[in-house]
Amino acid sequence: MRSVEAPLAVDVGYGASFTTTVEWARWLRQLNPRVEVVGLEIDPARVLPARDGVRFELGGFELAGYNPHLVRAFNVLRQYDAAEVPEVWDAVTSRLAPGGLFIEGTCDELGRRAAWVLLDAGGPVSLTLSWDPHDVASPGDVAERLPKALIHRNVPGEPIHALLADADAAWANAAGWAPHGPRVRWRHAHAELVQKGWPLAPARRRLRDNTLTVDWAAVAPPAH
Ligand SMILES: C[S@@+](CC[C@H](N)C(=O)[O-])C[C@H]1O[C@@H](n2cnc3c(N)ncnc32)[C@H](O)[C@@H]1O
């Protein structure tokens, strides 16, 4: 976003309202005020007039011919079959600008539980789980919002199931930190997961929500 003069960001399947795409554009402009933001919708009835500097157009995962630096698709693949996910990921990542990224995920209606896969031109890079610390009793509760590629894999024997079980166990072990608030408690639980060998990205102190970012390779469903 910062290294390109006027980067392009595309929100695929923005839905019935402009709200989230316009809010996303506001955040992205803090990184680069020249960012161009386009919302794409497959449903012609949902294509809206441009507003707040954001354009809305008809299109899908072929990205309407664009080669964006950043693509976001939230709560879109939920309606698809899990077998269709790799094809969609390829369609988007093969159209990214050099160095571009794709964020594909799901969240609840209020955005208090979210999970997304980060992909680059080479495929999936990481999985992030993020939750409102005051709304979620334990990290495993985010399982209900896992991306399509993983939601049916949260069963014993699968890596994502092992990660969520370890995260809940680490959360329970960190209960002594609860009086300091759920963010401090999570930092201790996060450290225990790292100690256990999970390849987690370092915790970012300034984030509002509790998050966990793990290398995709550690949670990728094994080929059956
Ligand atoms: C549940 S809404 C999600 C809206 C918004 N992204 C959100 O998270 O609130 C899913 C939207 O994706 C759109 N959609 C489904 N498949 C699509 C595709 N291949 N390309 C673009 N939009 C698609 C649907 O028309 C619908 O408006």
The ligand as a Gaussian input file, in Angstrom:
#p B3LYP/6-31G(d) Opt

LIG

0 1
 C      -23.066000     -12.431000       2.653000
 S      -22.761000     -11.201000       1.450000
 C      -21.281000     -10.523000       2.109000
 C      -21.224000      -9.047000       2.024000
 C      -19.997000      -8.383000       2.614000
 N      -18.765000      -8.803000       1.951000
 C      -19.940000      -8.632000       4.091000
 O      -19.041000      -9.320000       4.555000
 O      -20.790000      -8.098000       4.805000
 C      -22.124000     -12.116000       0.070000
 C      -22.161000     -11.317000      -1.214000
 O      -21.275000     -11.936000      -2.144000
 C      -21.836000     -11.828000      -3.432000
 N      -21.174000     -12.825000      -4.280000
 C      -21.325000     -14.164000      -4.281000
 N      -20.505000     -14.728000      -5.191000
 C      -19.818000     -13.715000      -5.757000
 C      -18.832000     -13.661000      -6.765000
 N      -18.371000     -14.761000      -7.372000
 N      -18.355000     -12.456000      -7.113000
 C      -18.808000     -11.326000      -6.520000
 N      -19.745000     -11.311000      -5.565000
 C      -20.244000     -12.501000      -5.182000
 C      -23.326000     -12.033000      -3.213000
 O      -24.076000     -11.478000      -4.271000
 C      -23.530000     -11.299000      -1.888000
 O      -23.902000      -9.963000      -2.095000

